[in-house]
Amino acid sequence: EKNGYDHFMLKEIYEQPEAIKDTYRGRLRINDGIIKMAGVEDNLEKFLNAKRIIIVACGTSWHAGLVAEYIFEELVRVPVEVEYASEFRYRNPIVGPGDVVIAISQSGETADTLAAIKLSKEKGAFVFGVCNVVGSTISRETHAGAYTHAGPEIGVASTKAFTTQITVLTLIALKLAKSTGKITNSEFHNYLAEMEVIPNKVEETLKSDEHVAAIADIYKDAGNCLYLGRGYNFPVALEGALKLKEISYIHAEGYPAAEMKHGPIALIDEQMPVIVIATKKGHYEKVVSNVQEIKSRKGKIIAVVTKGDKDVSALADHVIEVPETDELLTPLLTTIPLQLLSYHIAVMRGCNVDQPRNLAKSVTVE
Ligand code: M6R
């Protein structure tokens, strides 16, 4: 059932073009110029009148929530807070009628996320679920929701769940932005058109696999690793670091690139691989200067850049290109090489990729 792949994780990484298509199938209707999502339409007033949106989740799903924060605030201009479900539930949170809580969970069984949902409901908030597993506890406990339709994710390291969560959340944001007139019809149409071709661009990005494996071979014995990104790609840096930690057991940290000079820069020497996401736009020039700072401290730079990039590529030790897309959709592409990098490093280190030590696929205890 691994379909010829060595591991479920690799199979699931490669399934992403199809999984994203499955996520938007029937929802993204370019010809009609609409996004169809019953769970959102049936509760449109609640979304449109929301004073703010609170996103609760854990792990990788929390990272998808962070990406969604950037997207919602940009497109819908509504304040968004992203909370670790475990922290939210235990600190007597200020939440109630008028708030929309979005709970994100691949399994739909995560204990802390479930508890955060119950608490939000008790306090009168409207709770919307983004789950992958159909009929899961969270999908039943929420008032409404949207499934990611990514298909079963077996590998403990979440991959296609992440990109499809981002896809669903982007569709919701676009739908709300359109309903409120926060974006023009032509902007809306451009986003839809770009979203529609994202699976092809993910497919193209997957072609970097061998190149990424060669980079993995160079850094597989690293003791530490730093991941940097800005804006939409800051959460991708966090996600890249989590992926490396959980399956290869290499210590890794993700940071917003500009935070580096407030501490982590002290870690940089010739032993330290730094993975920098430096796609075009997204404060590209600022990232270029961050890369220069790493270079002058002899850090090893692995840069994920937009195809045809020059400035960062001239400074980096290794360059991984992704196709050009709208800035807002770049996480769907930049995530791919980071998944592949941690996969190959873990395999080369002889780790159990699909079932890393100490971890379970769904964390049903708090
Ligand atoms: O099923 P969920 O999305 O609620 O799971 C949340 C986390 O436990 C999960 O994303 C975890 O961090 C993954 N192992 C990350 O790859």
Boltz pocket constraint, residues with backbone or C-beta under 6 A from the ligand:
constraints:
  - pocket:
      binder: B
      contacts: [[A, 58], [A, 59], [A, 60], [A, 61], [A, 104], [A, 105], [A, 106], [A, 107], [A, 108], [A, 109], [A, 110], [A, 113], [A, 156], [A, 157], [A, 158], [A, 159], [A, 242], [A, 243], [A, 246], [A, 359], [A, 360], [A, 361], [A, 362], [A, 363]]
      max_distance: 6.0
